[in-house]
Amino acid sequence: MRKSVSDSPHRASVETSLHQQKACYGEFVNNKSFKTSRFLFIFPVLALSFWCSDSDAQMQRWGLKEGKVLPQYFWDANYRGSGQGYYVIGMDYYLGNSVKRDIFKAVENLNISADRGHTDAQYTLGFIHLNGELVNQSNDKALNYWTLAAKNNHIKAQMLLAELFADGSLVDKDYKKAAQWYKKASNAGEAEAKYELGLLYQQGLGVEQDSVKAARLWKSAIKSGHVESQAELAYLYYAGEGVDQDIVKAIKGWHYAATKGVASAQYNLGFAYEKGYGLHQNLYEAFVWFRVAEIEGISDAAADCKIIRAKLTEEQYENAKKRAKFVHSLIRGKIFKEDITPELVSANVPEWNDLGLKTR
């Protein structure tokens, strides 16, 4: 039995998360509020140009070459004191959005924005200092900017600091501080924070061990569609920790999470089929789910496949291998439900329409 998703290689590491954070500056200009704010302030200027007899002259006056770029003095006039305009201009220069990419101007504008309390600017400057882009590389300054943003309720900064303290990246490992930042993000409704905080409560890291609180956090995260929390809660139902023992709920939770790609749930579902916990014993299905878990990266599953292989006929073994490949492809979106034919699915395959998988 694989007890926890936290044991599973399917769970993203802090290093992976940090790498993704550093590589995805573009997210700052792709969110809805950013797009809306730009549109709301560009639109009046465009409208003004149409009202004037010489619209080309007005466009030139405002610096709107083909309606793409607003000059900094326009943003200053409309965002004075807020920092939002400097942030937008800084990110335009950083990403080269409709202007020539200019790190110097980007940092200059982001610094002004950060000084005026703009948390996205503070968060971004943390990565710029971490990478040493036009500034001396400094982990301390990066952490200072992220801490400043986190204290001002920037959820991504809170999550990043929590991950760093939990993993010991850039800072000394400190589960207590990790828990504190996860709590802040959790209180703001962040499902991933609830999941991570639940793991700390379940394992007693940085907080007093409390399975009841872990279960409560995971139930809340599940309402936001967090499937890893579903897998963790299923184990609590299986073990009767923090909740009343309920094998049926455990099986349902593992089944749902397994079909969404959670490797530990796939392994535990195979275990349940092998031992006959909460359902009829089925070595064929056990092999299928152990094999899927192995493909997803759980090394323990290989030994279980080998043990069950000896108990299957050659025909069963060959069919189970094919179905495991099919199940994995279905879960990962390489096969879609409308592509499924009776020839692809053996008689004892579950009703795939009940799995809630994405359709094309």
VEXDREN-2710 file (C-alpha; in Angstrom, 1 decimal):
% VEXDREN-2710
k/r/px/py/pz
1/MET/0.0/0.0/0.0
2/ARG/1.4/3.4/-1.0
3/LYS/0.3/5.5/1.9
4/SER/0.6/9.0/0.6
5/VAL/0.7/11.1/-2.5
6/SER/3.7/12.8/-0.9
7/ASP/5.6/9.5/-1.4
8/SER/4.8/9.5/-5.1
9/PRO/7.2/10.7/-7.8
10/HIS/4.1/12.0/-9.6
11/ARG/3.9/14.9/-7.2
12/ALA/5.8/17.9/-8.5
13/SER/8.9/18.8/-6.5
14/VAL/9.7/22.3/-5.3
15/GLU/12.6/22.5/-7.7
16/THR/10.1/21.8/-10.6
17/SER/7.8/24.4/-9.3
18/LEU/10.5/27.0/-8.9
19/HIS/11.8/26.3/-12.4
20/GLN/8.3/26.7/-13.8
21/GLN/7.9/30.0/-11.9
22/LYS/11.2/31.4/-13.4
23/ALA/10.2/30.4/-16.9
24/CYS/6.7/31.8/-17.0
25/TYR/6.9/35.5/-16.7
26/GLY/4.3/35.7/-19.4
27/GLU/1.6/34.8/-17.0
28/PHE/1.7/38.3/-15.6
29/VAL/0.2/39.7/-18.8
30/ASN/-2.2/36.9/-19.6
31/ASN/-4.5/37.1/-16.6
32/LYS/-8.0/38.5/-17.0
33/SER/-7.6/41.5/-14.7
34/PHE/-4.4/42.6/-16.5
35/LYS/-6.0/42.4/-19.9
36/THR/-9.1/44.2/-18.7
37/SER/-7.2/47.0/-17.1
38/ARG/-5.2/47.6/-20.3
39/PHE/-8.3/47.6/-22.4
40/LEU/-10.2/50.0/-20.2
41/PHE/-7.4/52.6/-20.4
42/ILE/-6.5/52.1/-24.1
43/PHE/-10.1/52.3/-25.2
44/PRO/-10.7/56.0/-24.2
45/VAL/-7.6/57.1/-26.0
46/LEU/-8.5/55.2/-29.2
47/ALA/-12.0/56.7/-28.9
48/LEU/-10.5/60.1/-28.6
49/SER/-8.5/59.6/-31.8
50/PHE/-11.7/58.8/-33.7
51/TRP/-13.6/61.8/-32.4
52/CYS/-10.8/64.2/-33.6
53/SER/-10.7/65.4/-37.2
54/ASP/-7.1/64.3/-37.5
55/SER/-7.0/60.9/-36.0
56/ASP/-3.5/60.1/-37.2
57/ALA/-2.2/63.2/-35.5
58/GLN/-3.9/62.2/-32.2
59/MET/-2.5/58.6/-32.5
60/GLN/1.0/60.1/-32.9
61/ARG/0.4/62.5/-30.1
62/TRP/-0.4/59.7/-27.7
63/GLY/2.4/57.4/-29.0
64/LEU/-0.2/54.9/-30.2
65/LYS/1.6/53.5/-33.3
66/GLU/-1.0/51.2/-34.8
67/GLY/-2.8/51.5/-31.5
68/LYS/-0.4/49.2/-29.6
69/VAL/1.7/51.3/-27.2
70/LEU/0.9/53.9/-24.7
71/PRO/3.6/56.3/-23.5
72/GLN/4.7/56.2/-19.9
73/TYR/3.4/59.7/-19.2
74/PHE/-0.1/58.5/-20.1
75/TRP/0.1/55.6/-17.6
76/ASP/1.5/58.0/-15.0
77/ALA/-1.5/60.3/-15.4
78/ASN/-4.0/57.5/-15.0
79/TYR/-2.3/55.4/-12.4
80/ARG/-0.5/58.0/-10.3
81/GLY/0.3/56.6/-6.9
82/SER/-1.0/53.0/-7.6
83/GLY/2.1/51.5/-9.2
84/GLN/-0.1/49.6/-11.8
85/GLY/1.0/51.7/-14.7
86/TYR/4.7/51.3/-13.9
87/TYR/4.1/47.6/-13.6
88/VAL/2.4/47.3/-17.0
89/ILE/5.1/49.3/-18.7
90/GLY/7.8/47.4/-16.9
91/MET/6.4/44.0/-18.0
92/ASP/5.9/45.3/-21.6
93/TYR/9.6/46.2/-21.7
94/TYR/10.6/42.9/-20.0
95/LEU/8.6/40.7/-22.4
96/GLY/8.9/42.9/-25.4
97/ASN/5.2/43.4/-25.8
98/SER/4.8/45.8/-28.7
99/VAL/8.1/47.5/-27.7
100/LYS/11.7/46.5/-28.1
101/ARG/12.7/44.4/-25.2
102/ASP/14.7/46.5/-22.7
103/ILE/15.7/45.0/-19.4
104/PHE/17.0/48.3/-18.0
105/LYS/13.7/50.1/-18.6
106/ALA/11.8/47.0/-17.3
107/VAL/13.7/47.0/-14.0
108/GLU/13.5/50.8/-13.7
109/ASN/9.7/50.7/-14.0
110/LEU/9.2/47.6/-11.9
111/ASN/11.3/49.2/-9.1
112/ILE/9.0/52.2/-9.1
113/SER/5.9/50.0/-9.1
114/ALA/7.3/47.8/-6.3
115/ASP/8.1/50.9/-4.2
116/ARG/4.5/52.0/-4.6
117/GLY/3.3/48.7/-3.2
118/HIS/2.4/46.7/-6.3
119/THR/2.8/43.1/-5.3
120/ASP/3.1/41.6/-8.8
121/ALA/6.1/43.9/-9.4
122/GLN/7.6/42.8/-6.1
123/TYR/7.1/39.2/-7.0
124/THR/8.6/39.6/-10.4
125/LEU/11.6/41.5/-9.1
126/GLY/12.3/38.6/-6.9
127/PHE/12.9/36.4/-9.9
128/ILE/15.0/39.1/-11.7
129/HIS/17.3/39.3/-8.7
130/LEU/17.4/35.5/-8.4
131/ASN/18.5/35.3/-12.1
132/GLY/20.8/38.3/-11.9
133/GLU/19.2/40.1/-14.9
134/LEU/20.8/43.5/-15.1
135/VAL/21.2/43.4/-11.3
136/ASN/23.7/41.6/-9.2
137/GLN/22.4/38.1/-8.5
138/SER/21.2/38.0/-4.9
139/ASN/19.1/35.2/-3.3
140/ASP/18.6/37.5/-0.3
141/LYS/17.1/40.3/-2.3
142/ALA/14.9/37.8/-4.2
143/LEU/13.6/36.5/-0.8
144/ASN/13.1/40.0/0.5
145/TYR/10.9/40.9/-2.5
146/TRP/8.9/37.7/-2.3
147/THR/8.5/38.2/1.4
148/LEU/7.3/41.7/0.9
149/ALA/4.8/40.6/-1.7
150/ALA/3.7/37.6/0.5
151/LYS/3.1/39.9/3.5
152/ASN/0.8/42.0/1.2
153/ASN/-1.3/38.9/0.5
154/HIS/0.2/37.9/-2.8
155/ILE/-0.8/34.2/-2.9
156/LYS/1.8/33.0/-5.4
157/ALA/4.6/34.6/-3.3
158/GLN/3.1/32.9/-0.2
159/MET/3.1/29.6/-2.0
160/LEU/6.6/30.0/-3.3
161/LEU/8.0/30.9/0.2
162/ALA/6.2/27.9/1.7
163/GLU/7.7/25.6/-0.9
164/LEU/11.2/27.0/-0.4
165/PHE/11.0/26.5/3.4
166/ALA/9.5/23.0/3.1
167/ASP/12.2/22.0/0.6
168/GLY/15.2/23.9/2.0
169/SER/15.8/25.6/-1.4
170/LEU/17.6/29.0/-1.0
171/VAL/16.8/28.9/2.7
172/ASP/17.3/26.5/5.6
173/LYS/14.5/24.0/5.8
174/ASP/11.9/25.1/8.2
175/TYR/8.5/23.3/8.2
176/LYS/7.1/25.7/10.8
177/LYS/7.6/28.7/8.5
178/ALA/6.4/26.6/5.5
179/ALA/3.2/25.9/7.5
180/GLN/2.7/29.5/8.3
181/TRP/2.8/30.6/4.7
182/TYR/0.6/27.7/3.5
183/LYS/-1.9/28.7/6.2
184/LYS/-2.0/32.3/4.8
185/ALA/-2.5/31.0/1.2
186/SER/-5.0/28.4/2.4
187/ASN/-7.1/31.1/4.2
188/ALA/-7.2/33.0/0.9
189/GLY/-8.8/29.9/-0.7
190/GLU/-5.7/28.4/-2.5
191/ALA/-6.5/24.7/-3.0
192/GLU/-2.9/23.7/-3.5
193/ALA/-2.0/25.4/-0.1
194/LYS/-4.8/23.4/1.6
195/TYR/-3.4/20.2/0.1
196/GLU/0.2/20.9/1.2
197/LEU/-0.9/22.1/4.6
198/GLY/-2.9/18.9/5.0
199/LEU/0.3/16.9/4.3
200/LEU/2.1/18.8/7.1
201/TYR/-0.7/18.1/9.5
202/GLN/-0.9/14.5/8.6
203/GLN/2.9/14.0/9.0
204/GLY/3.3/16.4/12.0
205/LEU/5.8/18.6/10.2
206/GLY/6.0/22.1/11.5
207/VAL/2.6/21.7/13.2
208/GLU/1.2/19.2/15.7
209/GLN/0.1/16.0/14.0
210/ASP/-3.7/16.2/13.4
211/SER/-5.4/13.9/10.9
212/VAL/-8.7/15.6/11.6
213/LYS/-7.4/18.9/10.3
214/ALA/-5.7/17.2/7.4
215/ALA/-9.0/15.6/6.4
216/ARG/-10.8/18.9/6.8
217/LEU/-8.3/20.7/4.5
218/TRP/-8.4/18.0/1.9
219/LYS/-12.2/18.0/1.8
220/SER/-12.1/21.8/1.2
221/ALA/-9.5/21.4/-1.5
222/ILE/-11.5/18.7/-3.2
223/LYS/-14.4/21.2/-3.6
224/SER/-12.0/23.2/-5.9
225/GLY/-11.2/20.0/-7.9
226/HIS/-7.9/19.2/-6.3
227/VAL/-7.4/15.5/-7.2
228/GLU/-4.3/14.8/-5.2
229/SER/-6.3/15.8/-2.1
230/GLN/-8.9/13.2/-3.2
231/ALA/-6.2/10.5/-3.2
232/GLU/-5.0/11.6/0.3
233/LEU/-8.4/11.7/1.8
234/ALA/-9.1/8.2/0.3
235/TYR/-6.2/6.8/2.3
236/LEU/-7.6/8.4/5.5
237/TYR/-10.9/6.6/4.8
238/TYR/-9.1/3.4/4.2
239/ALA/-7.1/3.7/7.5
240/GLY/-9.8/5.4/9.6
241/GLU/-7.5/8.3/10.4
242/GLY/-9.2/11.6/11.1
243/VAL/-12.4/10.2/9.7
244/ASP/-14.6/7.2/10.3
245/GLN/-13.2/4.2/8.4
246/ASP/-15.1/3.7/5.1
247/ILE/-13.6/1.4/2.6
248/VAL/-16.2/2.2/-0.1
249/LYS/-15.3/5.9/0.1
250/ALA/-11.6/5.0/0.0
251/ILE/-12.1/2.9/-3.2
252/LYS/-14.2/5.6/-4.9
253/GLY/-11.7/8.2/-4.0
254/TRP/-8.7/6.2/-5.4
255/HIS/-10.7/5.3/-8.5
256/TYR/-11.5/8.9/-9.2
257/ALA/-8.0/10.2/-8.6
258/ALA/-6.5/7.3/-10.5
259/THR/-8.5/8.1/-13.6
260/LYS/-7.2/11.7/-13.3
261/GLY/-3.6/10.6/-13.4
262/VAL/-2.6/10.5/-9.7
263/ALA/0.0/7.7/-9.6
264/SER/-0.3/6.8/-5.9
265/ALA/-4.1/6.4/-6.3
266/GLN/-3.4/4.1/-9.3
267/TYR/-1.1/2.0/-7.1
268/ASN/-3.5/1.8/-4.2
269/LEU/-6.4/0.9/-6.5
270/GLY/-4.2/-2.0/-7.8
271/PHE/-3.5/-3.0/-4.2
272/ALA/-7.3/-3.0/-3.5
273/TYR/-8.0/-5.2/-6.5
274/GLU/-5.2/-7.6/-5.5
275/LYS/-6.3/-8.0/-1.9
276/GLY/-10.0/-7.6/-2.5
277/TYR/-10.5/-4.6/-0.2
278/GLY/-13.8/-3.0/-0.8
279/LEU/-14.4/-4.8/-4.1
280/HIS/-14.1/-8.3/-5.5
281/GLN/-10.6/-9.6/-5.9
282/ASN/-9.5/-9.2/-9.5
283/LEU/-5.8/-10.0/-10.3
284/TYR/-6.3/-8.9/-13.9
285/GLU/-7.5/-5.4/-12.8
286/ALA/-4.8/-5.3/-10.1
287/PHE/-2.1/-5.9/-12.8
288/VAL/-3.6/-3.2/-15.0
289/TRP/-3.5/-0.5/-12.3
290/PHE/-0.1/-1.5/-11.0
291/ARG/1.2/-1.4/-14.6
292/VAL/-0.3/2.1/-15.1
293/ALA/1.3/3.3/-11.8
294/GLU/4.6/1.9/-13.0
295/ILE/4.3/3.8/-16.2
296/GLU/3.6/6.9/-14.2
297/GLY/6.8/6.5/-12.3
298/ILE/6.1/4.4/-9.1
299/SER/9.0/2.0/-9.0
300/ASP/7.4/-0.3/-6.4
301/ALA/4.7/-1.2/-8.8
302/ALA/7.1/-3.2/-11.0
303/ALA/7.6/-5.8/-8.3
304/ASP/3.9/-6.1/-7.8
305/CYS/3.4/-6.6/-11.5
306/LYS/5.9/-9.4/-11.5
307/ILE/4.2/-11.1/-8.6
308/ILE/0.8/-11.0/-10.2
309/ARG/2.2/-11.9/-13.6
310/ALA/3.0/-15.4/-12.2
311/LYS/-0.7/-15.8/-11.3
312/LEU/-2.1/-15.0/-14.7
313/THR/-2.4/-17.1/-17.8
314/GLU/-0.4/-16.1/-20.8
315/GLU/-3.5/-14.8/-22.5
316/GLN/-4.6/-12.8/-19.5
317/TYR/-1.1/-11.3/-19.1
318/GLU/-1.0/-10.2/-22.8
319/ASN/-4.5/-8.7/-22.6
320/ALA/-3.7/-7.0/-19.3
321/LYS/-0.6/-5.3/-20.8
322/LYS/-2.6/-4.1/-23.7
323/ARG/-5.3/-2.7/-21.5
324/ALA/-2.9/-1.0/-19.2
325/LYS/-1.4/0.8/-22.2
326/PHE/-4.9/1.7/-23.3
327/VAL/-6.0/2.9/-19.9
328/HIS/-2.9/5.1/-19.5
329/SER/-3.4/6.5/-23.0
330/LEU/-7.0/7.3/-22.1
331/ILE/-6.1/9.0/-18.9
332/ARG/-3.4/11.1/-20.5
333/GLY/-5.7/12.2/-23.3
334/LYS/-4.0/10.2/-26.1
335/ILE/-7.3/8.4/-26.7
336/PHE/-10.6/10.1/-26.5
337/LYS/-13.9/8.6/-25.4
338/GLU/-15.5/8.9/-28.8
339/ASP/-12.6/6.9/-30.3
340/ILE/-13.4/3.9/-28.0
341/THR/-14.9/0.9/-29.8
342/PRO/-16.1/-2.5/-28.3
343/GLU/-13.0/-4.1/-29.9
344/LEU/-10.8/-1.8/-27.8
345/VAL/-12.4/-2.6/-24.5
346/SER/-12.6/-6.0/-22.9
347/ALA/-15.8/-7.2/-21.2
348/ASN/-14.7/-6.4/-17.6
349/VAL/-13.5/-2.8/-18.3
350/PRO/-15.4/-0.3/-16.1
351/GLU/-17.9/2.1/-17.7
352/TRP/-15.6/4.7/-19.1
353/ASN/-18.3/7.3/-19.4
354/ASP/-18.4/7.4/-15.6
355/LEU/-14.7/8.4/-15.2
356/GLY/-15.2/12.1/-16.0
357/LEU/-12.3/12.2/-18.5
358/LYS/-11.8/15.1/-20.9
359/THR/-13.3/14.8/-24.3
360/ARG/-12.0/16.3/-27.5
END
